[in-house]
Amino acid sequence: MTFIALTRHPQSVSRATREINARVQRIGEWSMAFTYVLNGDLDQLKIPSTGLSRWGDRLWEHTCFEAFVGMEANPAYYEFNFSPSGERAAYAFRSYRDGRALESAELTPEITVSCKADHLELNAVIDFSRLSGLQPKSRLRLGLSAVIEEQDGKLSFWALRHPEGNPDFHHPIAFALELELPDVDRAPDPADIFKL
């Protein structure tokens, strides 16, 4: 899949971030790779230094990349947060914002980060095989988003789509990509694509 541009929420401002693009690729039957590429003046952004890979909380209060995964015709969904520091978080929701944190070794994403003066790339790979509700041939709804913090503490909010009003990555309209999981009895078809 080619990269898709995230758009900045109209109520947020960023002088340092020029663009953010994202891509999702299925790897095998149950794993997905999420890639986020930020272009801008990184010296003007608060980018956490890479540290130990560990579970964190409230990562969205600072620079953080996010993936939301829901099932078609089902109010349940999952949220994954990826910090450039290597910290990550995962949450399971029964319905809109009704959820809890997950800390499972099986869900631990592999996060890699590369950074240059005007370019940051974050890659995260997650194995979804242990998530309840994700069945063969399930149609998934995906939301990709980012929160970017500038040196003065101001935040900008980026997503595939934004609802009216305040930034809200949990809103159903933000789940703008679709993917049908393969039948486990067959190999993944390269023709299976995400739909915007």
C-alpha positions as CSV (number, residue, x, y, z in Angstrom):
1,M,0.0,0.0,0.0
2,T,1.2,3.5,-0.7
3,F,1.5,6.1,1.9
4,I,-1.6,8.1,2.9
5,A,-1.4,11.7,4.2
6,L,-2.7,12.5,7.6
7,T,-4.4,15.8,7.9
8,R,-4.0,18.3,10.7
9,H,-7.1,19.1,12.8
10,P,-8.2,22.6,11.8
11,Q,-8.2,23.7,15.5
12,S,-4.6,22.8,15.9
13,V,-1.5,24.7,14.6
14,S,1.9,23.4,13.8
15,R,4.7,25.7,12.5
16,A,7.3,22.9,12.5
17,T,5.5,19.9,11.0
18,R,5.1,20.0,7.2
19,E,3.4,16.7,6.7
20,I,2.8,13.2,8.2
21,N,2.2,10.2,6.0
22,A,1.3,6.7,7.1
23,R,1.1,3.2,5.7
24,V,-0.3,-0.1,6.9
25,Q,0.9,-3.5,5.5
26,R,-0.3,-6.9,6.5
27,I,2.5,-9.3,7.2
28,G,1.4,-12.9,7.0
29,E,-2.0,-13.7,8.3
30,W,-2.2,-11.9,11.6
31,S,0.5,-9.3,11.8
32,M,0.4,-5.7,10.6
33,A,3.2,-3.2,10.1
34,F,2.4,0.5,10.8
35,T,4.7,3.1,9.3
36,Y,4.6,6.8,10.1
37,V,6.8,9.4,8.4
38,L,6.9,13.0,9.8
39,N,8.6,15.7,7.7
40,G,9.4,19.0,9.3
41,D,11.8,21.0,11.5
42,L,12.5,18.3,14.2
43,D,14.6,20.8,16.2
44,Q,11.3,22.7,16.9
45,L,9.5,19.5,18.0
46,K,9.7,17.6,21.3
47,I,10.7,14.2,20.2
48,P,11.3,11.8,23.1
49,S,14.8,10.2,23.1
50,T,14.9,6.5,22.2
51,G,15.1,4.5,25.4
52,L,14.1,1.2,26.8
53,S,11.1,-0.5,25.1
54,R,8.4,-0.6,27.8
55,W,4.7,-0.1,28.5
56,G,3.7,3.5,29.1
57,D,0.6,5.5,29.9
58,R,-0.9,8.8,28.6
59,L,1.6,8.7,25.7
60,W,-0.8,10.9,23.7
61,E,0.1,13.9,25.9
62,H,3.3,14.2,24.0
63,T,4.6,13.2,20.5
64,C,3.0,9.9,19.8
65,F,1.7,7.8,16.8
66,E,-1.5,5.9,17.1
67,A,-3.4,3.0,15.4
68,F,-7.0,2.2,16.1
69,V,-8.4,-1.2,15.0
70,G,-12.1,-2.0,15.0
71,M,-14.4,-4.6,13.5
72,E,-17.1,-3.8,11.0
73,A,-20.6,-3.7,12.6
74,N,-19.1,-4.0,16.1
75,P,-18.6,-1.2,18.6
76,A,-15.5,-2.8,20.1
77,Y,-12.1,-1.6,19.1
78,Y,-8.4,-1.5,20.1
79,E,-6.0,1.5,20.4
80,F,-2.2,1.2,20.1
81,N,0.2,4.1,21.0
82,F,3.7,4.2,19.7
83,S,6.2,6.7,21.1
84,P,9.5,7.5,19.5
85,S,11.0,6.7,22.9
86,G,10.1,3.0,22.3
87,E,7.3,3.2,24.9
88,R,4.0,1.7,23.8
89,A,0.5,1.3,25.1
90,A,-2.6,-0.8,24.2
91,Y,-6.2,-0.4,25.1
92,A,-9.3,-2.5,24.5
93,F,-12.7,-0.7,24.2
94,R,-16.1,-2.4,24.4
95,S,-17.6,0.7,22.8
96,Y,-16.8,4.4,22.3
97,R,-14.2,5.3,25.0
98,D,-15.4,2.5,27.3
99,G,-12.3,0.5,27.8
100,R,-9.2,-0.6,29.7
101,A,-5.5,-0.8,29.3
102,L,-3.9,-4.0,28.0
103,E,-0.4,-5.2,29.0
104,S,0.3,-8.5,27.2
105,A,3.6,-9.8,26.0
106,E,1.8,-11.2,23.0
107,L,0.8,-7.7,21.9
108,T,4.2,-6.1,22.4
109,P,4.9,-4.2,19.2
110,E,8.3,-4.2,17.6
111,I,9.1,-0.5,17.3
112,T,12.0,1.0,15.3
113,V,12.7,4.7,14.9
114,S,15.0,6.6,12.5
115,C,15.5,10.3,12.8
116,K,17.3,13.0,10.7
117,A,17.1,16.8,10.9
118,D,13.9,17.0,9.0
119,H,12.6,13.5,8.9
120,L,11.3,11.0,11.5
121,E,10.2,7.5,10.6
122,L,8.5,5.2,13.1
123,N,7.7,1.5,12.3
124,A,5.7,-0.7,14.6
125,V,4.7,-4.4,13.9
126,I,1.9,-6.0,15.9
127,D,0.8,-9.6,16.0
128,F,-3.0,-9.5,16.2
129,S,-3.6,-13.3,16.5
130,R,-4.5,-13.1,20.2
131,L,-7.0,-10.3,20.0
132,S,-10.5,-11.5,20.6
133,G,-13.0,-10.6,17.9
134,L,-10.6,-10.7,15.0
135,Q,-11.7,-13.7,13.1
136,P,-10.7,-15.0,9.6
137,K,-12.5,-12.9,6.9
138,S,-13.3,-10.2,9.5
139,R,-13.5,-6.8,7.9
140,L,-11.4,-4.4,10.0
141,R,-11.8,-0.6,10.3
142,L,-8.5,1.2,10.9
143,G,-7.7,4.7,12.1
144,L,-4.2,6.2,11.9
145,S,-3.3,9.3,13.8
146,A,-0.5,11.3,15.5
147,V,-0.1,13.8,18.3
148,I,2.9,16.1,17.7
149,E,4.3,18.3,20.5
150,E,6.3,21.4,19.7
151,Q,9.1,22.8,21.9
152,D,6.6,25.4,23.4
153,G,4.3,22.5,24.5
154,K,1.6,23.1,21.9
155,L,0.1,20.0,20.4
156,S,-1.1,19.4,16.9
157,F,-3.5,16.5,16.0
158,W,-3.2,14.5,12.8
159,A,-5.5,11.8,11.4
160,L,-6.9,10.3,8.2
161,R,-10.2,12.0,8.9
162,H,-11.5,14.3,11.6
163,P,-15.0,14.7,13.0
164,E,-16.5,18.1,13.4
165,G,-15.6,19.8,16.7
166,N,-12.7,19.0,18.9
167,P,-10.0,16.4,17.9
168,D,-11.3,12.9,18.6
169,F,-9.4,9.9,17.2
170,H,-12.0,7.5,18.8
171,H,-14.8,8.9,16.7
172,P,-16.1,6.4,14.1
173,I,-15.4,8.8,11.2
174,A,-11.6,8.5,12.1
175,F,-11.7,4.8,11.3
176,A,-11.2,5.6,7.6
177,L,-9.4,2.5,6.3
178,E,-10.8,-1.0,5.7
179,L,-9.1,-4.4,5.5
180,E,-10.5,-7.9,5.2
181,L,-8.5,-10.4,7.1
182,P,-7.7,-13.5,5.0
183,D,-9.1,-17.0,5.4
184,V,-6.6,-18.8,7.6
185,D,-6.9,-21.8,5.2
186,R,-5.2,-19.9,2.4
187,A,-2.1,-17.8,2.0
188,P,-2.6,-14.0,2.1
189,D,-3.4,-12.6,-1.3
190,P,-1.2,-9.7,-2.3
191,A,-4.3,-8.2,-4.0
192,D,-6.0,-7.7,-0.6
193,I,-5.7,-4.0,-0.1
194,F,-6.8,-1.4,2.3
195,K,-9.7,0.9,1.2
196,L,-9.9,4.5,2.1
